[in-house]
Amino acid sequence: MIIYRTKHKGILMEFAFSQEIKPTKAMILCDGLPVVPRRKETMEFLANQGFLVLYPRYRGTWESDGKFLKRPIIEEIEIWIELLKSGKIQELFSGKTFSFDLDEIFLVGVSFGGSVALEASVVSGISKIVALSPVVDFSKFNTIYPEQDLKKLGEFIAVAFPNVYRFNPKDWKKLLTGKKINPALAVKKGAGVVSKILIIQGQKDLEVNYIPVSRFAAGFGIKLRLLPSEGHFSFSNASQDIWNCVFDWLNNRNSSGKFLK
């Protein structure tokens, strides 16, 4: 399977689809950070399930233009959706344009990308959202429960990924105060969006504590799959069982008892 590349309004995105299955559903993958964007196996797996898979680079990271976190993440999400709703994606290498007739657009995010997925609640055109191990409140993160130190993470990224995560330290500080990404505010603004969201969280997650996530889900009436034996999720460590849970949700099927709250 070929992993294609496209660029729309400065945002670099990889995309893949099965030549044997004409996709009518698209799935956008929102990754965590920092990551080296190698998701070939995940993209091929999902494409073989019949999805048109879109894997964007956040603005100001890797091959995308601009500065990371400088502008609202909502603008990027709208760019992704705009491209998919156009029904046409031009591949960069050959210049060939692929046409798609999509019925639904799903957004699946993990870790930081899970927070981005919840932020997408206010964006129209998304059929369903899945957030795995999301940070639900950056302003209170690691202040009540033991979680990853995001201040140190920002310092690490600035040194270890100086050219591929290009951000102003002031914008990282704003992220940690909840001024850049605010899932609670986004869910409140998203009319009727609660029924479209699924959160999957591991109780053994040492990076994002499950208690705030559980309370967030309960407070908004969001469907939660709380897994007692799982830790922090990434696209590289998500098991077949996790993906089956995601597919069940997207296809309006009941998940197995293992995933019931």
N, C-alpha and C positions, 0 to 999 in steps of 0.2 A: 504493500500500500504506500502511496506517495503522500508525504506531508508537504502541503503547499504553503506558500507565504503570500501575504497581501499586506498592503499598507493603506490605511484610510484616515485622512485628517491627522497624519503624523503618528498614528498608532500602528505598530507592527503586530500582525496577528498570523499565527499558523492556523491552517484548517485542513481537515481531512474528512473523507466520506468514502463509503464503499461503492465501487463501480457497479456492483451487483444488486445493491439495494438503493432505490431512489429515495433519498431522505425527505421526509415531510416534517421532521422535528429536528430542531437544532439544540445543541447543548454548549453553553459557554462555560469554560473552566477558569475560575478565579483562583490563582495560586497563592501560597503563603509567601513569606519573605524572611531572610534572603533565600533564594533558590537559584540553581543553575537550571534554566528552562529546558529540561530534557524530559519530555512527556510523550515520546514516540509510542511506547507500549500502551500507555493509557489512552492516547488518542486512537490508536488502531483498534484497541478493545472496544471502545465506545462507538467508533465508526462501524464496526462489524455488528453492533446491536441495532444499526439502522439510523444513527444520528449523524447529522452534519455537525462536526465538532469544531469549535472555535476556541483558540487558546491565545488570548491577547497578552502583550507585554504592557504593564502599567506605564503611563506617561512618565518619562524621565528615568526609565529603567531599560537596560539592554538596548535593543535596536529602536525603541520608540523615541520620538523627539521630546524635547522639553525638560522640565524639572519635576521630579517626583514630589507629590503632595502640595505643589504650589497652587494648583487649581482644584476645584471640587471634584472628587472622584465620580460624582454623578455625571459630569460632562463626558467622562470616558465611557461609562456604561451606556449613555445615550448614543455615543458613536458606534459602539458594538451593535446595539439594537438597530440603529439606522442602517448599518451595512446589511444585516440579515434581512430586515424588512424590505430592502430594495430588491431582494431576490437574485442579485447578481454579485459575484465576487471575481475580481480579476487576479489571476496568479501572476506574481512578479516576474519569474524567470522567462516564461514563454510569452506572456502577455495575453494568454488565453482567458476568456471569461466563461465562468460556469454559472448556469442558471438553476435556481431552486424555487420550488413552490412550497413554502413552509406553512404548516398549520399552527405549530406551537414553538415557542422559544423557552428553554429552561436555562436556569443559571445555577451552577453548583460551585460553591466556594469552600476552601479549606483554610483554617487558621486565620491569618490576616485576610485571606480571600473570603472566608466565611463572614467576616465583618463587612466586607465589600458587598457580598451577596445580600446581607440584611439591609445595607444602605440602599440597595437597588429596589427596595420596597416601593419607593416613590416614583419609579420609572415605569411608564406604561409600555405595554407590549410584551411583558414577561409573563408566561403562563404559570410557572411554578419556580420556587426557590428552595435550594437545599444548602444549609450551612453546617459544615462539619468543624467542630472545635472552634467556634467563633469567639472573638473578644466582643462582649456585648456592652461594655462600658469602659472606655479607655481612661476616663477620669478617676475611676476607683480601682483600676487594675493593680494588683499586687499591693494593695493598701490594707486589705482585710484578710485575704486568704493568700497562702504562699503560691506565687505564680512567677513566670519568667520576668526578669527585670528588663523592661522595655527601654529604659534609659540607657542601660549598658548595651542592649541590643543595637540601638541607634548608633552608639559610639563605635561598636564593632563593625557595623555595616559601612560606616563612613571610612574606616581604615582598611577593611578587608575587601570591600567592593567599591572603591573610590570612583571608578568610571562607569560602572554599570547600574549603580543606585545613586543618582545624582540629585541630592536634595540639600536644602538649607537647614542647618541645625534648628533654626527658629521654627521651621515648619514641622520638624519632628516633635518639638516641644508642644506645638499646638495640637498635634495628633494625640499626645498623651494627656491633654486637658479635655479631650472630647470635642474640640473645635473643628476637626477635619472630618472625622467619621463618627456619627452618633446614631447607632442602630435603633435606640429607643425612639428618638425623634422621627426617624425615617418610618418606622412601623406605625407610629401615631398618625403621620401624615398620609400614609398609603391607604386609601379608601378600600375597605374590604380585602386587604392584602393578607390578613392573618391566616385565612383558610388556605392560602397558597404556599405557606412556609413550613418546612420541616427542618428541625435541628437535630443533629446526631452528635452525641457527646459521650466521651468515655469517662467513667468515674475515677480511673487511675491516671488521668491526664495531669502531668506535673507542670505543664506549661500554661494551660488555661484551666483553672479550677472549675469543677462541674457545678458547684453550688450557685454561683451567680448566674450561670447559664440556665440552670433549672428554674431559678426564681424569675428570670427574665421571661422564659417560655410560659411559666404559669401565670405571670402577671398579665400577659397579653393573650393568653389562650392559644399559644402556638403549639403545634404538635411536636412532641419531643420523643426521641428514641435515646434512652439513657442506658449505656452499656457498662455493666459493673466490672468487666474484666479487661476493658480496652483503655489505652492511653491516648496520647495526642495523635491526631490524624494528619496524614499528608496524602497527596495523590499517589505517592510511591508505596505507601504501606496500607492503603485501603484494600481490605480483603474482598473476595467474591461475595461473602455474606453482606458486607456493607453495601456493595454495589447493587445486590439484589434488593436490599431495603430501599435504596434510592429508586431503582426501577419500579418497585411496587408502588412507591409514592407517586411517581410521575405518571404511572398508568392506572392510578386509582384502584390499586389492589391492596388487600390487607396483608401486612407483613407477617412473617412467622412469629410465634410467641417469643422467640429470643429477643425480639426488638421492641416488644411492648413495654411501655413505661411501667 
